[in-house]
Amino acid sequence: MRMVCVLLKGPAGGPRLTALPSLIHDLLWAHALPADGLEHVRTRQLPHGLDVVLFLKASTDEAAIRSAEVLLERVREPFARHGLTGGIAR
């Protein structure tokens, strides 16, 4: 299992939504496909945004990053509808 860290930010000056970590978790699982290898999602809200850790079944770090990129592209529009932007923390 490999970990990929993602940083998401909400709209500038927007309210801090306590339900947001659960929403992100649900959106990721709703859009994940078996080929993504998603095994677990950890989400927490911090002052600078949301830290999300994707735990992926992958043979290499590079393969995990590719899978995470594909999954994040799939949820880009749903995230945007909630004012979220961001991507893999490198």
ROBA-848628 format. One record per atom (N, C-alpha, C, O, CB): x, y, z; atom name. Coordinates in pm, whole numbers, always signed. Glycine has a CB too. Example, Ala and Ser with C-alpha at 12.3 -4.5 7.8 and 13.67 -1.06 7.14 Angstrom:
BEGIN
+--------+--------+--------+-------+
:     xx :     yy :     zz : atomo :
+--------+--------+--------+-------+
:  +1319 :   -569 :   +780 :     N :
:  +1230 :   -450 :   +780 :    CA :
:  +1320 :   -330 :   +780 :     C :
:  +1424 :   -332 :   +846 :     O :
:  +1131 :   -447 :   +905 :    CB :
:  +1285 :   -225 :   +708 :     N :
:  +1367 :   -106 :   +714 :    CA :
:  +1290 :     +3 :   +787 :     C :
:  +1341 :   +114 :   +804 :     O :
:  +1408 :    -60 :   +572 :    CB :
+--------+--------+--------+-------+
//
This chain:
BEGIN
+--------+--------+--------+-------+
:     xx :     yy :     zz : atomo :
+--------+--------+--------+-------+
:    +84 :   -117 :     +0 :     N :
:     +0 :     +0 :     +0 :    CA :
:    +89 :   +124 :     +0 :     C :
:   +190 :   +130 :    +71 :     O :
:    -96 :     -1 :   +122 :    CB :
:    +50 :   +221 :    -81 :     N :
:   +125 :   +347 :    -94 :    CA :
:    +36 :   +463 :    -51 :     C :
:    -86 :   +457 :    -64 :     O :
:   +176 :   +368 :   -240 :    CB :
:    +99 :   +568 :     +1 :     N :
:    +27 :   +687 :    +42 :    CA :
:    +54 :   +800 :    -56 :     C :
:   +168 :   +821 :    -98 :     O :
:    +66 :   +729 :   +184 :    CB :
:    -51 :   +873 :    -91 :     N :
:    -38 :   +993 :   -173 :    CA :
:   -109 :  +1105 :    -98 :     C :
:   -227 :  +1092 :    -64 :     O :
:    -98 :   +973 :   -319 :    CB :
:    -38 :  +1214 :    -74 :     N :
:    -95 :  +1328 :     -1 :    CA :
:   -153 :  +1430 :    -98 :     C :
:    -91 :  +1461 :   -201 :     O :
:    +12 :  +1395 :    +88 :    CB :
:   -270 :  +1481 :    -66 :     N :
:   -342 :  +1577 :   -149 :    CA :
:   -375 :  +1696 :    -60 :     C :
:   -414 :  +1679 :    +56 :     O :
:   -471 :  +1514 :   -213 :    CB :
:   -360 :  +1816 :   -114 :     N :
:   -398 :  +1938 :    -43 :    CA :
:   -511 :  +2003 :   -119 :     C :
:   -499 :  +2032 :   -238 :     O :
:   -277 :  +2036 :    -26 :    CB :
:   -622 :  +2026 :    -50 :     N :
:   -737 :  +2093 :   -111 :    CA :
:   -760 :  +2225 :    -39 :     C :
:   -745 :  +2234 :    +83 :     O :
:   -865 :  +2004 :   -104 :    CB :
:   -798 :  +2326 :   -116 :     N :
:   -829 :  +2457 :    -59 :    CA :
:   -968 :  +2497 :   -102 :     C :
:  -1012 :  +2467 :   -214 :     O :
:   -726 :  +2564 :   -103 :    CB :
:  -1037 :  +2565 :    -12 :     N :
:  -1170 :  +2616 :    -41 :    CA :
:  -1160 :  +2758 :    -94 :     C :
:  -1050 :  +2811 :   -112 :     O :
:  -1259 :  +2610 :    +83 :    CB :
:  -1275 :  +2821 :   -119 :     N :
:  -1274 :  +2958 :   -167 :    CA :
:  -1209 :  +3051 :    -65 :     C :
:  -1229 :  +3035 :    +55 :     O :
:  -1417 :  +3004 :   -199 :    CB :
:  -1132 :  +3149 :   -113 :     N :
:  -1064 :  +3243 :    -24 :    CA :
:  -1167 :  +3315 :    +63 :     C :
:  -1266 :  +3369 :    +13 :     O :
:   -982 :  +3345 :   -106 :    CB :
:  -1142 :  +3317 :   +191 :     N :
:  -1231 :  +3385 :   +283 :    CA :
:  -1361 :  +3312 :   +309 :     C :
:  -1450 :  +3365 :   +376 :     O :
:  -1261 :  +3520 :   +232 :    CB :
:  -1374 :  +3191 :   +255 :     N :
:  -1497 :  +3114 :   +273 :    CA :
:  -1509 :  +3061 :   +414 :     C :
:  -1411 :  +3057 :   +488 :     O :
:  -1503 :  +2998 :   +174 :    CB :
:  -1628 :  +3021 :   +451 :     N :
:  -1648 :  +2969 :   +586 :    CA :
:  -1582 :  +2833 :   +605 :     C :
:  -1562 :  +2758 :   +509 :     O :
:  -1796 :  +2958 :   +618 :    CB :
:  -1548 :  +2804 :   +725 :     N :
:  -1492 :  +2674 :   +759 :    CA :
:  -1608 :  +2577 :   +780 :     C :
:  -1688 :  +2595 :   +871 :     O :
:  -1400 :  +2681 :   +888 :    CB :
:  -1617 :  +2477 :   +696 :     N :
:  -1729 :  +2384 :   +701 :    CA :
:  -1687 :  +2256 :   +772 :     C :
:  -1597 :  +2186 :   +726 :     O :
:  -1781 :  +2352 :   +560 :    CB :
:  -1751 :  +2227 :   +882 :     N :
:  -1710 :  +2110 :   +960 :    CA :
:  -1747 :  +1979 :   +891 :     C :
:  -1685 :  +1877 :   +918 :     O :
:  -1774 :  +2114 :  +1097 :    CB :
:  -1846 :  +1981 :   +801 :     N :
:  -1885 :  +1858 :   +731 :    CA :
:  -1798 :  +1830 :   +610 :     C :
:  -1810 :  +1723 :   +550 :     O :
:  -2030 :  +1868 :   +688 :    CB :
:  -1712 :  +1922 :   +572 :     N :
:  -1633 :  +1907 :   +450 :    CA :
:  -1546 :  +1782 :   +446 :     C :
:  -1544 :  +1717 :   +342 :     O :
:  -1546 :  +2027 :   +433 :    CB :
:  -1474 :  +1745 :   +552 :     N :
:  -1395 :  +1622 :   +543 :    CA :
:  -1479 :  +1499 :   +508 :     C :
:  -1435 :  +1415 :   +429 :     O :
:  -1323 :  +1597 :   +675 :    CB :
:  -1598 :  +1488 :   +563 :     N :
:  -1685 :  +1374 :   +531 :    CA :
:  -1731 :  +1379 :   +386 :     C :
:  -1739 :  +1276 :   +319 :     O :
:  -1807 :  +1372 :   +624 :    CB :
:  -1760 :  +1499 :   +337 :     N :
:  -1802 :  +1516 :   +197 :    CA :
:  -1691 :  +1472 :   +103 :     C :
:  -1716 :  +1400 :     +7 :     O :
:  -1841 :  +1662 :   +170 :    CB :
:  -1568 :  +1515 :   +129 :     N :
:  -1454 :  +1479 :    +45 :    CA :
:  -1436 :  +1327 :    +45 :     C :
:  -1418 :  +1266 :    -60 :     O :
:  -1324 :  +1548 :    +93 :    CB :
:  -1441 :  +1269 :   +162 :     N :
:  -1429 :  +1123 :   +175 :    CA :
:  -1532 :  +1053 :    +88 :     C :
:  -1499 :   +962 :    +12 :     O :
:  -1445 :  +1081 :   +323 :    CB :
:  -1658 :  +1096 :    +99 :     N :
:  -1766 :  +1034 :    +24 :    CA :
:  -1751 :  +1054 :   -127 :     C :
:  -1776 :   +961 :   -204 :     O :
:  -1899 :  +1089 :    +69 :    CB :
:  -1711 :  +1174 :   -169 :     N :
:  -1693 :  +1200 :   -312 :    CA :
:  -1583 :  +1112 :   -371 :     C :
:  -1597 :  +1059 :   -481 :     O :
:  -1661 :  +1348 :   -335 :    CB :
:  -1474 :  +1098 :   -297 :     N :
:  -1364 :  +1014 :   -347 :    CA :
:  -1410 :   +869 :   -363 :     C :
:  -1383 :   +807 :   -466 :     O :
:  -1243 :  +1021 :   -252 :    CB :
:  -1477 :   +816 :   -264 :     N :
:  -1523 :   +677 :   -273 :    CA :
:  -1629 :   +660 :   -381 :     C :
:  -1633 :   +558 :   -449 :     O :
:  -1579 :   +630 :   -138 :    CB :
:  -1715 :   +760 :   -398 :     N :
:  -1822 :   +750 :   -499 :    CA :
:  -1766 :   +748 :   -640 :     C :
:  -1827 :   +689 :   -730 :     O :
:  -1919 :   +866 :   -485 :    CB :
:  -1650 :   +810 :   -662 :     N :
:  -1593 :   +819 :   -796 :    CA :
:  -1476 :   +723 :   -819 :     C :
:  -1423 :   +716 :   -930 :     O :
:  -1547 :   +960 :   -822 :    CB :
:  -1436 :   +649 :   -716 :     N :
:  -1325 :   +555 :   -730 :    CA :
:  -1370 :   +431 :   -806 :     C :
:  -1482 :   +383 :   -790 :     O :
:  -1269 :   +515 :   -591 :    CB :
:  -1280 :   +381 :   -888 :     N :
:  -1301 :   +257 :   -962 :    CA :
:  -1205 :   +152 :   -906 :     C :
:  -1102 :   +188 :   -849 :     O :
:  -1279 :   +277 :  -1116 :    CB :
:  -1236 :    +25 :   -920 :     N :
:  -1145 :    -79 :   -870 :    CA :
:  -1002 :    -63 :   -922 :     C :
:   -906 :    -90 :   -850 :     O :
:  -1199 :   -217 :   -908 :    CB :
:   -987 :    -18 :  -1046 :     N :
:   -854 :     -2 :  -1105 :    CA :
:   -771 :   +106 :  -1035 :     C :
:   -649 :   +107 :  -1047 :     O :
:   -866 :    +31 :  -1253 :    CB :
:   -837 :   +197 :   -962 :     N :
:   -763 :   +302 :   -890 :    CA :
:   -685 :   +245 :   -772 :     C :
:   -586 :   +304 :   -729 :     O :
:   -859 :   +410 :   -841 :    CB :
:   -729 :   +132 :   -720 :     N :
:   -660 :    +69 :   -608 :    CA :
:   -681 :   +142 :   -475 :     C :
:   -602 :   +124 :   -383 :     O :
:   -515 :    +62 :   -637 :    CB :
:   -786 :   +223 :   -465 :     N :
:   -811 :   +297 :   -341 :    CA :
:   -849 :   +200 :   -230 :     C :
:   -941 :   +120 :   -245 :     O :
:   -923 :   +403 :   -361 :    CB :
:   -776 :   +208 :   -119 :     N :
:   -803 :   +120 :     -6 :    CA :
:   -853 :   +195 :   +117 :     C :
:   -928 :   +140 :   +197 :     O :
:   -678 :    +43 :    +29 :    CB :
:   -810 :   +320 :   +132 :     N :
:   -847 :   +397 :   +251 :    CA :
:   -828 :   +545 :   +221 :     C :
:   -743 :   +583 :   +140 :     O :
:   -761 :   +354 :   +375 :    CB :
:   -909 :   +629 :   +286 :     N :
:   -897 :   +775 :   +271 :    CA :
:   -894 :   +835 :   +410 :     C :
:   -975 :   +801 :   +495 :     O :
:  -1015 :   +835 :   +186 :    CB :
:   -800 :   +924 :   +431 :     N :
:   -791 :   +997 :   +559 :    CA :
:   -801 :  +1144 :   +526 :     C :
:   -721 :  +1195 :   +447 :     O :
:   -657 :   +964 :   +637 :    CB :
:   -897 :  +1214 :   +585 :     N :
:   -918 :  +1355 :   +557 :    CA :
:   -926 :  +1433 :   +687 :     C :
:   -991 :  +1390 :   +782 :     O :
:  -1047 :  +1376 :   +473 :    CB :
:   -857 :  +1547 :   +691 :     N :
:   -870 :  +1633 :   +808 :    CA :
:   -862 :  +1779 :   +767 :     C :
:   -792 :  +1815 :   +672 :     O :
:   -760 :  +1601 :   +912 :    CB :
:   -936 :  +1859 :   +839 :     N :
:   -942 :  +2001 :   +808 :    CA :
:   -837 :  +2074 :   +891 :     C :
:   -825 :  +2052 :  +1012 :     O :
:  -1082 :  +2059 :   +835 :    CB :
:   -762 :  +2159 :   +824 :     N :
:   -660 :  +2241 :   +889 :    CA :
:   -685 :  +2387 :   +850 :     C :
:   -762 :  +2414 :   +759 :     O :
:   -516 :  +2195 :   +848 :    CB :
:   -621 :  +2481 :   +918 :     N :
:   -644 :  +2622 :   +885 :    CA :
:   -615 :  +2658 :   +739 :     C :
:   -679 :  +2746 :   +683 :     O :
:   -559 :  +2708 :   +975 :    CB :
:   -520 :  +2590 :   +677 :     N :
:   -483 :  +2622 :   +538 :    CA :
:   -567 :  +2548 :   +435 :     C :
:   -552 :  +2572 :   +315 :     O :
:   -338 :  +2591 :   +516 :    CB :
:   -653 :  +2459 :   +478 :     N :
:   -735 :  +2382 :   +384 :    CA :
:   -759 :  +2243 :   +436 :     C :
:   -772 :  +2221 :   +557 :     O :
:   -668 :  +2376 :   +246 :    CB :
:   -766 :  +2149 :   +344 :     N :
:   -790 :  +2010 :   +380 :    CA :
:   -672 :  +1925 :   +339 :     C :
:   -626 :  +1931 :   +225 :     O :
:   -920 :  +1958 :   +315 :    CB :
:   -623 :  +1846 :   +431 :     N :
:   -522 :  +1747 :   +399 :    CA :
:   -593 :  +1615 :   +377 :     C :
:   -671 :  +1571 :   +462 :     O :
:   -414 :  +1736 :   +512 :    CB :
:   -566 :  +1552 :   +264 :     N :
:   -626 :  +1424 :   +230 :    CA :
:   -513 :  +1327 :   +200 :     C :
:   -423 :  +1358 :   +122 :     O :
:   -725 :  +1436 :   +109 :    CB :
:   -518 :  +1211 :   +261 :     N :
:   -419 :  +1108 :   +231 :    CA :
:   -495 :   +991 :   +169 :     C :
:   -588 :   +936 :   +228 :     O :
:   -340 :  +1063 :   +361 :    CB :
:   -453 :   +957 :    +48 :     N :
:   -510 :   +843 :    -23 :    CA :
:   -416 :   +724 :     -3 :     C :
:   -296 :   +735 :    -28 :     O :
:   -530 :   +874 :   -176 :    CB :
:   -469 :   +615 :    +41 :     N :
:   -393 :   +492 :    +55 :    CA :
:   -433 :   +404 :    -63 :     C :
:   -549 :   +363 :    -76 :     O :
:   -419 :   +420 :   +195 :    CB :
:   -335 :   +375 :   -147 :     N :
:   -362 :   +306 :   -273 :    CA :
:   -282 :   +177 :   -283 :     C :
:   -166 :   +170 :   -243 :     O :
:   -330 :   +396 :   -391 :    CB :
:   -345 :    +77 :   -338 :     N :
:   -274 :    -47 :   -367 :    CA :
:   -201 :    -25 :   -499 :     C :
:   -262 :    -13 :   -605 :     O :
:   -373 :   -172 :   -375 :    CB :
:    -68 :    -20 :   -490 :     N :
:    +16 :     +5 :   -608 :    CA :
:   +153 :    -56 :   -583 :     C :
:   +198 :    -66 :   -469 :     O :
:    +27 :   +158 :   -638 :    CB :
:   +219 :    -95 :   -690 :     N :
:   +350 :   -160 :   -677 :    CA :
:   +463 :    -60 :   -659 :     C :
:   +568 :    -95 :   -604 :     O :
:   +377 :   -244 :   -799 :    CB :
:   +444 :    +63 :   -704 :     N :
:   +549 :   +166 :   -691 :    CA :
:   +484 :   +299 :   -651 :     C :
:   +363 :   +317 :   -664 :     O :
:   +630 :   +183 :   -823 :    CB :
:   +567 :   +391 :   -603 :     N :
:   +517 :   +525 :   -572 :    CA :
:   +463 :   +593 :   -698 :     C :
:   +361 :   +661 :   -693 :     O :
:   +629 :   +610 :   -509 :    CB :
:   +532 :   +575 :   -809 :     N :
:   +490 :   +637 :   -934 :    CA :
:   +353 :   +586 :   -978 :     C :
:   +269 :   +663 :  -1026 :     O :
:   +594 :   +610 :  -1045 :    CB :
:   +330 :   +457 :   -963 :     N :
:   +200 :   +400 :   -999 :    CA :
:    +90 :   +454 :   -909 :     C :
:    -21 :   +480 :   -954 :     O :
:   +205 :   +245 :   -991 :    CB :
:   +121 :   +471 :   -781 :     N :
:    +23 :   +527 :   -688 :    CA :
:    -10 :   +672 :   -725 :     C :
:   -126 :   +712 :   -719 :     O :
:    +75 :   +520 :   -544 :    CB :
:    +90 :   +749 :   -761 :     N :
:    +67 :   +888 :   -801 :    CA :
:    -17 :   +894 :   -927 :     C :
:   -108 :   +977 :   -937 :     O :
:   +201 :   +961 :   -823 :    CB :
:    +10 :   +809 :  -1024 :     N :
:    -71 :   +805 :  -1147 :    CA :
:   -216 :   +771 :  -1116 :     C :
:   -307 :   +834 :  -1170 :     O :
:    -14 :   +704 :  -1247 :    CB :
:   -238 :   +673 :  -1031 :     N :
:   -375 :   +636 :   -993 :    CA :
:   -445 :   +751 :   -921 :     C :
:   -562 :   +778 :   -946 :     O :
:   -373 :   +511 :   -903 :    CB :
:   -372 :   +818 :   -833 :     N :
:   -430 :   +932 :   -761 :    CA :
:   -465 :  +1044 :   -858 :     C :
:   -570 :  +1107 :   -845 :     O :
:   -333 :   +983 :   -652 :    CB :
:   -378 :  +1070 :   -954 :     N :
:   -406 :  +1175 :  -1053 :    CA :
:   -533 :  +1144 :  -1132 :     C :
:   -614 :  +1233 :  -1156 :     O :
:   -287 :  +1191 :  -1149 :    CB :
:   -549 :  +1020 :  -1172 :     N :
:   -668 :   +979 :  -1248 :    CA :
:   -793 :   +997 :  -1162 :     C :
:   -893 :  +1050 :  -1209 :     O :
:   -656 :   +831 :  -1296 :    CB :
:   -788 :   +954 :  -1037 :     N :
:   -902 :   +967 :   -947 :    CA :
:   -934 :  +1115 :   -922 :     C :
:  -1050 :  +1155 :   -924 :     O :
:   -874 :   +896 :   -814 :    CB :
:   -830 :  +1195 :   -898 :     N :
:   -854 :  +1338 :   -872 :    CA :
:   -911 :  +1408 :   -994 :     C :
:   -991 :  +1501 :   -979 :     O :
:   -724 :  +1406 :   -830 :    CB :
:   -873 :  +1368 :  -1112 :     N :
:   -931 :  +1426 :  -1233 :    CA :
:  -1081 :  +1392 :  -1241 :     C :
:  -1162 :  +1474 :  -1283 :     O :
:   -857 :  +1376 :  -1360 :    CB :
:  -1114 :  +1272 :  -1201 :     N :
:  -1253 :  +1228 :  -1203 :    CA :
:  -1339 :  +1307 :  -1105 :     C :
:  -1458 :  +1329 :  -1131 :     O :
:  -1261 :  +1080 :  -1172 :    CB :
:  -1282 :  +1349 :   -993 :     N :
:  -1360 :  +1424 :   -893 :    CA :
:  -1338 :  +1575 :   -900 :     C :
:  -1387 :  +1649 :   -815 :     O :
:  -1325 :  +1376 :   -754 :    CB :
:  -1265 :  +1620 :  -1001 :     N :
:  -1236 :  +1764 :  -1013 :    CA :
:  -1364 :  +1847 :  -1019 :     C :
:  -1377 :  +1945 :   -946 :     O :
:  -1153 :  +1790 :  -1139 :    CB :
:  -1459 :  +1807 :  -1103 :     N :
:  -1584 :  +1884 :  -1115 :    CA :
:  -1668 :  +1879 :   -988 :     C :
:  -1716 :  +1984 :   -943 :     O :
:  -1666 :  +1832 :  -1233 :    CB :
:  -1688 :  +1761 :   -928 :     N :
:  -1762 :  +1762 :   -801 :    CA :
:  -1695 :  +1847 :   -693 :     C :
:  -1763 :  +1917 :   -618 :     O :
:  -1778 :  +1619 :   -750 :    CB :
:  -1563 :  +1842 :   -685 :     N :
:  -1492 :  +1928 :   -590 :    CA :
:  -1518 :  +2074 :   -621 :     C :
:  -1546 :  +2153 :   -531 :     O :
:  -1341 :  +1899 :   -592 :    CB :
:  -1509 :  +2111 :   -749 :     N :
:  -1527 :  +2251 :   -789 :    CA :
:  -1667 :  +2301 :   -753 :     C :
:  -1684 :  +2418 :   -717 :     O :
:  -1503 :  +2267 :   -940 :    CB :
:  -1766 :  +2214 :   -763 :     N :
:  -1902 :  +2254 :   -725 :    CA :
:  -1912 :  +2293 :   -578 :     C :
:  -2004 :  +2365 :   -538 :     O :
:  -2000 :  +2142 :   -756 :    CB :
:  -1820 :  +2245 :   -499 :     N :
:  -1816 :  +2279 :   -355 :    CA :
:  -1707 :  +2381 :   -325 :     C :
:  -1672 :  +2404 :   -209 :     O :
:  -1794 :  +2152 :   -270 :    CB :
:  -1653 :  +2444 :   -430 :     N :
:  -1553 :  +2549 :   -414 :    CA :
:  -1415 :  +2500 :   -379 :     C :
:  -1335 :  +2577 :   -325 :     O :
:  -1597 :  +2642 :   -310 :    CB :
:  -1384 :  +2375 :   -408 :     N :
:  -1255 :  +2316 :   -372 :    CA :
:  -1162 :  +2307 :   -492 :     C :
:  -1204 :  +2272 :   -602 :     O :
:  -1274 :  +2178 :   -312 :    CB :
:  -1038 :  +2339 :   -470 :     N :
:   -934 :  +2323 :   -571 :    CA :
:   -813 :  +2259 :   -503 :     C :
:   -803 :  +2257 :   -380 :     O :
:   -897 :  +2460 :   -638 :    CB :
:   -723 :  +2209 :   -583 :     N :
:   -601 :  +2154 :   -525 :    CA :
:   -554 :  +2033 :   -601 :     C :
:   -603 :  +2003 :   -709 :     O :
:   -622 :  +2118 :   -381 :    CB :
:   -458 :  +1965 :   -544 :     N :
:   -402 :  +1849 :   -608 :    CA :
:   -301 :  +1781 :   -520 :     C :
:   -293 :  +1806 :   -399 :     O :
:   -340 :  +1885 :   -739 :    CB :
:   -223 :  +1696 :   -582 :     N :
:   -122 :  +1617 :   -509 :    CA :
:    -16 :  +1710 :   -453 :     C :
:    +35 :  +1798 :   -523 :     O :
:    -57 :  +1509 :   -601 :    CB :
:    +16 :  +1691 :   -326 :     N :
:   +122 :  +1769 :   -262 :    CA :
:   +256 :  +1706 :   -298 :     C :
:   +282 :  +1590 :   -267 :     O :
:   +103 :  +1774 :   -106 :    CB :
:   +338 :  +1781 :   -363 :     N :
:   +469 :  +1728 :   -405 :    CA :
:   +580 :  +1799 :   -334 :     C :
:   +697 :  +1768 :   -357 :     O :
:   +488 :  +1742 :   -555 :    CB :
+--------+--------+--------+-------+
//
